[in-house]
């Protein structure tokens, strides 16, 4: 609260602006501008290089006793430029990030202010209040108006109860009616000009997630779930909401509200390297984060815990011998964790009594001896009813928890995420949220929140396919870590897809699956398939398990929204390349220069590419080894639903 109060004191001394003339804020490089008008409401437009992309958007905050933003009376303003360098605890794109922006704080009568920031790659704003008492927020207005017909890439659930796992739909902005389905954030706007606009939120605290819907007038408007006030039983993993308040949040009156942001790209590649959620988030709240260790995990659920073969001399399943086998597999390939999904406990409602067939204590001990940590799966409801379990798990030696089935985004549930993150951090436990909403900044305040699902990932089997997944780097993964659970070793093209556990398969080529470990970002990256399959495909497994989960540098080499992505990522002196594409063309060919390599050095490149028959037989791939330099140009040839994966490492001189 001290920071908010100081903002109000600081701007109170500034001279009043002429509101009718408008106020302009421009980014440090001059590309991005927001033009603000104060008339009957607070209006702002978003421009890039003098092209108006969004015109006269409006913002308001309706409380139960007043509306902040109606007939605004400006009483002070302050502008400044901020330059700082940030170092993420879990660096998913860059180990160092320059945070440079121009800031404008407008203070209004009625104890509120609006802060705008202009970055070289986008515009953001947030509302701040300085009201002594608690407040009820009835609604928040965020109306966005397009200047022409835009194409909107969105996920549209059937209601506020959602795990953010819907396929992307693609709507012309003029056709989205107010009575149509709403959408979750993030969303991607294709202006049908050179520009794309990624819309999301950050620093989400004590407030519901934002949803959007069509305005009926070539625009969109925000909508929010209301505060639940009465619950009923609904099985072992959720509750029914029986009654709601007539407001979306009850909160302190001295606070900042979530950032609403617009990342604007002039080329599709620029979206892939944006870090806006992080730059706007609350900084790390943990005094000691040295214990937070990102990594890879072997996971049994997708493959049914059914390893087989001559080295499996036990009945496989959810039992002690099988989990020891998974630990041995993880140890052999240098993986940091295994995930124990549903079945490790005797009951989903009781987190203290292990399944006697599994013997969690022996598994944790066995893993510790082999430097493999254990994550335990839980429903959110069981965690809520047993908040002492974190101390309990820490005493067992558990390294993290996978918490599932939240499926809600109201204020109560947003607060639940933060309570859990904070409590888990007290006991040095990592958290992977499944059945979750998208990342919105909590993972930076509490970096032990290592990943979120909130994606149509591979657990959807045939419902997860490249034509949808190729949007993920531009939308879902562009706002934060994403637990997609890649790593299938049985690959099929969509026209012949068949799959059922324990012989689970994926849509997309083998090289496509391998590329996802480079392209997709998560602080904990699953290997979803059966250890048996990985042993049988050891050269692929060697590559996958050596792909880092954190990065020093990310370069987007080539990309087109919904069609293909090619990125290069650096960890230390090693570079990795990942490429993926949809199923629209049998083959796509790219010539890629390697100018990002250090001049004067020679490197060894080991690549996995789609084989000559991959268009029909998705299992077909080729491994190649070649010497390359910064002057080299390589061919990247992607089959339909295909991929490319490579590691480039300096040769010893």
SULKAQUI-V732138 format. One record per helix or strand of 3 or more residues. SS is the DSSP state (helix for helix, strand for strand). FROM is the first residue (numbers start at 1). TO is the last residue. If there is no record, write none. Layout:
# SULKAQUI-V732138
ss = {SS:SS}
from = {FROM:FROM}
to = {TO:TO}
This chain:
# SULKAQUI-V732138
ss = {helix:helix:strand:strand:strand:strand:strand:strand:strand:strand:strand:strand:strand:helix:strand:strand:strand:strand:strand:strand:strand:strand:strand:helix:helix:strand:helix:strand:strand:strand:helix:strand:helix:helix:strand:helix:strand:helix:strand:helix:helix:helix:helix:helix:helix:strand:helix:helix:strand:strand:strand:strand:strand:strand:strand:strand}
from = {2:19:23:32:42:51:74:97:112:122:135:151:168:173:187:196:210:219:228:239:249:254:259:268:276:295:320:337:345:350:360:373:380:389:400:411:430:442:449:458:466:472:477:494:510:524:531:538:553:564:574:587:603:621:633:643}
to = {11:21:26:38:48:63:86:108:119:130:146:155:172:175:190:202:214:224:233:244:251:256:265:272:280:299:332:340:347:354:369:379:385:396:404:426:433:445:452:463:469:474:479:496:519:527:536:544:560:571:581:593:610:628:639:650}
